[in-house]
Amino acid sequence: MTLQAWGLACARGGRSLFSGVAFELRAGEALWVKGGNGSGKTSLLRLLSGLGVPQEGEVRWKGRTIRSQREDYHGELLYCGHAAAVKDDLSAWENVAMASSLAGRACNRADAERALELAGLGHMAALPGRALSQGQRRRVALARLFLPSLPALLLLDEPFAALDAASADTLCARIAGHLGQGGMAVYTTHQAHALETGKLQVLDLEAGAGMGAPAHGGRHAAGPAPPAAAGADGGKASAVVHEGGLAWRGGADGGAARPC
């Protein structure tokens, strides 16, 4: 089971965000996507989820392009965007159940309430979304990660945003447990966190370097070499992937795919 990116490029408003992004993620591995605001982290996750179409390159799942297996691929991933997407008029548990159902996974009240309990919000399961703080709303959105039978691939955009230290540690433990069972995760974050895994790759969208040998024995996806230079419009150069033994401590959107 592999997730591969081959020479991905993306631009917004005539400005290159990134080019030549390439990596290979295998069962039990995680990819931490780094970069400042505007570097293209969210755009990259949308490309990996199939919600966007790259200018160049392709994304492959189990050796096949995601375009050729869209329905099957979406059935094997959980995408959690940066926005909490919590409905004010629904209770916390109803929000969890609705988000899961929209992603194609039936969820009953008992499972939703259990997920909220594991996320530290069991006592707020019946409260409406409007009564929750920003941090609590974020934890409601992330409670889907605590439902039984997670899909193989987790795509998480800023999952640690608005979380306190205890909640961040709980989320790290959940992601690590998923990896330990052979799952995969790609996530972005500016936050300090403690995801402990010996199979963590780091992709820095602001590295400003070509696709040379990654640090610490990392590897690139097999296949055609991605472009090494920035786009003609003066955008950023290719990103770099490397591995590290320890991370630094410190909704599903159902829209149609669109060009990057």
BAGU-643178 format. One record per residue (C-alpha): residue in three letters; chain; x negated, y negated, z negated. Coordinates in steps of 0.001 Angstrom, whole numbers, plus 500000, padded with zeros to 6 digits. Example, Ala and Ser with C-alpha at 12.3 -4.5 7.8 and 13.67 -1.06 7.14 Angstrom:
+-------+-------+--------+--------+--------+
| selum | mikol |      X |      Y |      Z |
+-------+-------+--------+--------+--------+
|   ala |     A | 487700 | 504500 | 492200 |
|   ser |     A | 486330 | 501060 | 492860 |
+-------+-------+--------+--------+--------+
END
This chain:
+-------+-------+--------+--------+--------+
| selum | mikol |      X |      Y |      Z |
+-------+-------+--------+--------+--------+
|   met |     A | 500000 | 500000 | 500000 |
|   thr |     A | 498402 | 496755 | 501150 |
|   leu |     A | 499299 | 493100 | 501722 |
|   gln |     A | 497053 | 491506 | 504331 |
|   ala |     A | 496685 | 487951 | 505556 |
|   trp |     A | 494815 | 487548 | 508840 |
|   gly |     A | 493598 | 484077 | 509803 |
|   leu |     A | 496609 | 482166 | 508459 |
|   ala |     A | 496876 | 478468 | 509328 |
|   cys |     A | 499491 | 475931 | 508271 |
|   ala |     A | 500072 | 472211 | 508877 |
|   arg |     A | 502602 | 469680 | 507605 |
|   gly |     A | 503379 | 466364 | 509247 |
|   gly |     A | 500481 | 466710 | 511658 |
|   arg |     A | 497987 | 467360 | 508840 |
|   ser |     A | 496235 | 470698 | 508477 |
|   leu |     A | 496810 | 472207 | 505031 |
|   phe |     A | 494631 | 475269 | 505511 |
|   ser |     A | 493252 | 477536 | 508202 |
|   gly |     A | 491505 | 480877 | 508400 |
|   val |     A | 493051 | 482225 | 505197 |
|   ala |     A | 492355 | 485954 | 505003 |
|   phe |     A | 492609 | 488496 | 502216 |
|   glu |     A | 493635 | 492048 | 501493 |
|   leu |     A | 495523 | 492982 | 498361 |
|   arg |     A | 495900 | 496595 | 497298 |
|   ala |     A | 498000 | 498408 | 494718 |
|   gly |     A | 497165 | 497234 | 491201 |
|   glu |     A | 495585 | 493962 | 492355 |
|   ala |     A | 496514 | 490301 | 491859 |
|   leu |     A | 495644 | 487176 | 493848 |
|   trp |     A | 495398 | 483786 | 492124 |
|   val |     A | 495874 | 480973 | 494675 |
|   lys |     A | 494138 | 477773 | 493536 |
|   gly |     A | 494073 | 474234 | 494889 |
|   gly |     A | 495224 | 470733 | 494089 |
|   asn |     A | 498578 | 469171 | 494876 |
|   gly |     A | 499150 | 469144 | 498622 |
|   ser |     A | 496595 | 471851 | 499365 |
|   gly |     A | 499267 | 474245 | 500629 |
|   lys |     A | 499764 | 476709 | 497767 |
|   thr |     A | 503561 | 476733 | 498013 |
|   ser |     A | 503390 | 476820 | 501815 |
|   leu |     A | 501138 | 479879 | 501643 |
|   leu |     A | 503551 | 481704 | 499340 |
|   arg |     A | 506398 | 480912 | 501730 |
|   leu |     A | 504380 | 482404 | 504578 |
|   leu |     A | 503692 | 485517 | 502519 |
|   ser |     A | 507384 | 485833 | 501646 |
|   gly |     A | 508482 | 485517 | 505273 |
|   leu |     A | 510350 | 482271 | 504620 |
|   gly |     A | 507896 | 480394 | 506838 |
|   val |     A | 506050 | 481157 | 510083 |
|   pro |     A | 502300 | 480440 | 510284 |
|   gln |     A | 500803 | 478265 | 513008 |
|   glu |     A | 498192 | 480946 | 513474 |
|   gly |     A | 497558 | 484413 | 512104 |
|   glu |     A | 499894 | 486977 | 510628 |
|   val |     A | 500930 | 488692 | 507410 |
|   arg |     A | 500989 | 492484 | 507243 |
|   trp |     A | 502617 | 494798 | 504716 |
|   lys |     A | 501528 | 498433 | 504708 |
|   gly |     A | 499754 | 497855 | 507989 |
|   arg |     A | 502716 | 496366 | 509892 |
|   thr |     A | 503630 | 492736 | 510481 |
|   ile |     A | 506327 | 491503 | 508117 |
|   arg |     A | 508266 | 490192 | 511124 |
|   ser |     A | 508708 | 493752 | 512363 |
|   gln |     A | 510145 | 494977 | 509060 |
|   arg |     A | 511776 | 491919 | 507537 |
|   glu |     A | 514633 | 493657 | 505721 |
|   asp |     A | 512484 | 496466 | 504331 |
|   tyr |     A | 509773 | 494013 | 503293 |
|   his |     A | 512177 | 491707 | 501468 |
|   gly |     A | 513473 | 494741 | 499607 |
|   glu |     A | 509991 | 495298 | 498192 |
|   leu |     A | 509209 | 491787 | 496952 |
|   leu |     A | 510387 | 489349 | 494311 |
|   tyr |     A | 509836 | 485686 | 495164 |
|   cys |     A | 510140 | 483114 | 492406 |
|   gly |     A | 509750 | 479533 | 493602 |
|   his |     A | 508486 | 476514 | 491699 |
|   ala |     A | 512001 | 475182 | 491000 |
|   ala |     A | 513919 | 477007 | 488275 |
|   ala |     A | 517133 | 477070 | 490381 |
|   val |     A | 519325 | 477522 | 487288 |
|   lys |     A | 523015 | 476684 | 487743 |
|   asp |     A | 524306 | 474356 | 485019 |
|   asp |     A | 527803 | 475870 | 484926 |
|   leu |     A | 526633 | 479466 | 484541 |
|   ser |     A | 525406 | 481038 | 481338 |
|   ala |     A | 521798 | 482154 | 481064 |
|   trp |     A | 522670 | 485803 | 481627 |
|   glu |     A | 524943 | 484944 | 484558 |
|   asn |     A | 522076 | 483013 | 486159 |
|   val |     A | 519794 | 486038 | 485849 |
|   ala |     A | 522433 | 488385 | 487262 |
|   met |     A | 523281 | 486038 | 490128 |
|   ala |     A | 519648 | 485461 | 491152 |
|   ser |     A | 518991 | 489192 | 491111 |
|   ser |     A | 522123 | 489966 | 493118 |
|   leu |     A | 521281 | 487304 | 495719 |
|   ala |     A | 517912 | 489005 | 496121 |
|   gly |     A | 519688 | 492280 | 496861 |
|   arg |     A | 519361 | 493946 | 493455 |
|   ala |     A | 522526 | 494559 | 491467 |
|   cys |     A | 522268 | 493438 | 487853 |
|   asn |     A | 524830 | 493972 | 485109 |
|   arg |     A | 525266 | 491926 | 481961 |
|   ala |     A | 523431 | 494397 | 479734 |
|   asp |     A | 520337 | 494370 | 481956 |
|   ala |     A | 520412 | 490574 | 482237 |
|   glu |     A | 520705 | 490104 | 478470 |
|   arg |     A | 517907 | 492622 | 477853 |
|   ala |     A | 515674 | 490753 | 480312 |
|   leu |     A | 516381 | 487477 | 478528 |
|   glu |     A | 515574 | 489117 | 475198 |
|   leu |     A | 512214 | 490289 | 476527 |
|   ala |     A | 511606 | 486773 | 477874 |
|   gly |     A | 512289 | 485354 | 474397 |
|   leu |     A | 515732 | 483931 | 475168 |
|   gly |     A | 518041 | 486653 | 473896 |
|   his |     A | 519706 | 484270 | 471451 |
|   met |     A | 520556 | 481894 | 474317 |
|   ala |     A | 522030 | 484403 | 476753 |
|   ala |     A | 525539 | 482945 | 476504 |
|   leu |     A | 524538 | 479270 | 476656 |
|   pro |     A | 525269 | 477345 | 479872 |
|   gly |     A | 522334 | 476237 | 481974 |
|   arg |     A | 523006 | 472578 | 481188 |
|   ala |     A | 522210 | 473214 | 477511 |
|   leu |     A | 518711 | 474550 | 478188 |
|   ser |     A | 515435 | 472648 | 478084 |
|   gln |     A | 513080 | 472640 | 481081 |
|   gly |     A | 510948 | 475345 | 479500 |
|   gln |     A | 514004 | 477464 | 478719 |
|   arg |     A | 515349 | 477042 | 482253 |
|   arg |     A | 512002 | 478212 | 483593 |
|   arg |     A | 512110 | 481274 | 481350 |
|   val |     A | 515633 | 482076 | 482582 |
|   ala |     A | 514344 | 481983 | 486175 |
|   leu |     A | 511410 | 484220 | 485230 |
|   ala |     A | 513599 | 486656 | 483294 |
|   arg |     A | 514077 | 488589 | 486544 |
|   leu |     A | 510519 | 489810 | 485993 |
|   phe |     A | 511753 | 491643 | 482897 |
|   leu |     A | 514513 | 493537 | 484680 |
|   pro |     A | 513959 | 497288 | 485126 |
|   ser |     A | 512470 | 498643 | 488339 |
|   leu |     A | 510534 | 495661 | 489650 |
|   pro |     A | 509772 | 495661 | 493378 |
|   ala |     A | 506179 | 496343 | 494402 |
|   leu |     A | 505147 | 492761 | 495248 |
|   leu |     A | 505585 | 489673 | 493061 |
|   leu |     A | 505184 | 486226 | 494670 |
|   leu |     A | 505212 | 483607 | 491910 |
|   asp |     A | 504871 | 479849 | 492444 |
|   glu |     A | 503595 | 478106 | 489288 |
|   pro |     A | 505097 | 480715 | 486941 |
|   phe |     A | 503395 | 479244 | 483858 |
|   ala |     A | 504708 | 475695 | 484373 |
|   ala |     A | 506720 | 474359 | 481400 |
|   leu |     A | 505978 | 477474 | 479313 |
|   asp |     A | 504557 | 477335 | 475810 |
|   ala |     A | 501495 | 479422 | 474947 |
|   ala |     A | 503479 | 482349 | 473532 |
|   ser |     A | 505749 | 482529 | 476580 |
|   ala |     A | 502754 | 482341 | 478933 |
|   asp |     A | 501085 | 485224 | 477108 |
|   thr |     A | 504298 | 487279 | 477321 |
|   leu |     A | 504491 | 486641 | 481051 |
|   cys |     A | 500818 | 487566 | 481513 |
|   ala |     A | 501423 | 490832 | 479691 |
|   arg |     A | 504403 | 491610 | 481926 |
|   ile |     A | 502449 | 490912 | 485121 |
|   ala |     A | 499505 | 492956 | 483848 |
|   gly |     A | 501861 | 495831 | 483057 |
|   his |     A | 503246 | 495669 | 486594 |
|   leu |     A | 499725 | 495800 | 488032 |
|   gly |     A | 498903 | 498719 | 485769 |
|   gln |     A | 501766 | 500650 | 487350 |
|   gly |     A | 500411 | 500054 | 490852 |
|   gly |     A | 502286 | 496840 | 491640 |
|   met |     A | 500816 | 493686 | 493172 |
|   ala |     A | 501134 | 489972 | 492427 |
|   val |     A | 500269 | 486718 | 494184 |
|   tyr |     A | 500647 | 483592 | 492069 |
|   thr |     A | 499735 | 479925 | 491991 |
|   thr |     A | 499040 | 477950 | 488855 |
|   his |     A | 497335 | 474882 | 487439 |
|   gln |     A | 497949 | 476190 | 483937 |
|   ala |     A | 495529 | 477878 | 481585 |
|   his |     A | 496503 | 481525 | 481267 |
|   ala |     A | 495130 | 484880 | 480186 |
|   leu |     A | 495947 | 487414 | 482870 |
|   glu |     A | 493526 | 490186 | 482008 |
|   thr |     A | 492840 | 492456 | 484952 |
|   gly |     A | 489727 | 493908 | 486474 |
|   lys |     A | 491223 | 493527 | 489947 |
|   leu |     A | 491848 | 489808 | 490231 |
|   gln |     A | 491021 | 487976 | 493449 |
|   val |     A | 490882 | 484182 | 493614 |
|   leu |     A | 491709 | 482226 | 496756 |
|   asp |     A | 490656 | 478574 | 496629 |
|   leu |     A | 492413 | 476506 | 499287 |
|   glu |     A | 490101 | 473575 | 498601 |
|   ala |     A | 486815 | 475498 | 498777 |
|   gly |     A | 485846 | 473743 | 502001 |
|   ala |     A | 483711 | 476704 | 503082 |
|   gly |     A | 483772 | 479306 | 505847 |
|   met |     A | 484682 | 482915 | 505355 |
|   gly |     A | 481288 | 484095 | 504120 |
|   ala |     A | 480675 | 486940 | 501697 |
|   pro |     A | 482998 | 486484 | 498708 |
|   ala |     A | 481536 | 486191 | 495234 |
|   his |     A | 481378 | 489173 | 492876 |
|   gly |     A | 481756 | 491748 | 495636 |
|   gly |     A | 485145 | 490616 | 496907 |
|   arg |     A | 486355 | 491616 | 500354 |
|   his |     A | 488301 | 490233 | 503269 |
|   ala |     A | 491102 | 491884 | 505157 |
|   ala |     A | 490052 | 494240 | 507888 |
|   gly |     A | 490757 | 493202 | 511462 |
|   pro |     A | 490024 | 490184 | 513664 |
|   ala |     A | 487784 | 487597 | 512051 |
|   pro |     A | 489770 | 484490 | 511064 |
|   pro |     A | 488775 | 481070 | 512424 |
|   ala |     A | 485893 | 479620 | 510417 |
|   ala |     A | 486268 | 475959 | 511299 |
|   ala |     A | 488855 | 473344 | 510399 |
|   gly |     A | 491519 | 472384 | 512915 |
|   ala |     A | 490921 | 469742 | 515525 |
|   asp |     A | 492967 | 467267 | 513531 |
|   gly |     A | 490341 | 467161 | 510802 |
|   gly |     A | 492115 | 469407 | 508343 |
|   lys |     A | 490547 | 471473 | 505621 |
|   ala |     A | 488099 | 474248 | 506443 |
|   ser |     A | 488798 | 477895 | 505794 |
|   ala |     A | 489561 | 479094 | 502305 |
|   val |     A | 487424 | 481500 | 500332 |
|   val |     A | 488470 | 484655 | 498500 |
|   his |     A | 486466 | 486189 | 495690 |
|   glu |     A | 487033 | 488576 | 492836 |
|   gly |     A | 486594 | 488113 | 489120 |
|   gly |     A | 487096 | 490455 | 486223 |
|   leu |     A | 489115 | 488004 | 484132 |
|   ala |     A | 491241 | 484991 | 484934 |
|   trp |     A | 490218 | 481774 | 483237 |
|   arg |     A | 491971 | 481456 | 479921 |
|   gly |     A | 493297 | 478347 | 479100 |
|   gly |     A | 514350 | 481644 | 493420 |
|   ala |     A | 514713 | 483874 | 495693 |
|   asp |     A | 515315 | 481488 | 498539 |
|   gly |     A | 517477 | 483095 | 501145 |
|   gly |     A | 516796 | 480466 | 503825 |
|   ala |     A | 515828 | 481436 | 507332 |
|   ala |     A | 512178 | 481500 | 508338 |
|   arg |     A | 510900 | 478304 | 509881 |
|   pro |     A | 507620 | 477198 | 511421 |
|   cys |     A | 504923 | 476271 | 508937 |
+-------+-------+--------+--------+--------+
END
